[in-house]
Amino acid sequence: MMKKILFAVVACVAMGFASCGNKTQTSADATDSTVVAEQNVDEAVTAITSALSEQIEAKDANKFQETLATVQEQVKEFLTTNPELAAEYVTKIQEFLKTNAEQIKAFAGDNAAVAAAVESLTAAPADAVVNTLASAVGGVQQAGQAVADSTKKAVEDAATAAKEDAKKKANEAIDGAADKLKKGLGI
């Protein structure tokens, strides 16, 4: 009986140490991903503004419109990782579009598609643009979260079943060893 208790205590302590180490690693990974995401905003802004600048110089309204569409896709990507970075990204793109508004109007002229694309990004504050795109992304995130939750539950259930099975087998082994020891001692 005493051996069973000792074995159970040792097993609990070992699992406790194992779970603590895993939590520390997770927080370190989260910090690293935040730093990388912040760097990605600056890189993304630089890439998109240089592409937009090239299209302004080339006076290519169609390519300009396509590039503006990629801005929305990039915002959606930032929304999945960090909504604050999405707002920062939109703010910087808005600044670029407002600074170059006269040049854009000069080559886009009456192109309604380009005007609508620019208007959708500059008419509202960055937070409003992000919130509009977030509502579109929200449904996708909820579905992804549901899958993640069900997967996590299945893993936890499997781990619990494995622990119970291991505990049962360990107790059986201890009982068997104790019986053999009793027989050996003549008890």
Secondary structure, 3 states (H helix, E strand, C coil): CHHHHHHHHHHHHHHHHHHHHHHHHHHHHHHHHHHHHHHHHHHHHHHHHHHHHHHHHHCCHHHHHHHHHHHHHHHHHHHHHCHHHHHHHHHHHHHHHHHCHHHHHHHHCCCHHHHHHHHHHHCCCHHHHHHHHHHHHHHHHHHHHHHHHHHHHHHHHHHHHHHHHHHHHHHHHHHHHHHHHHHHHCC
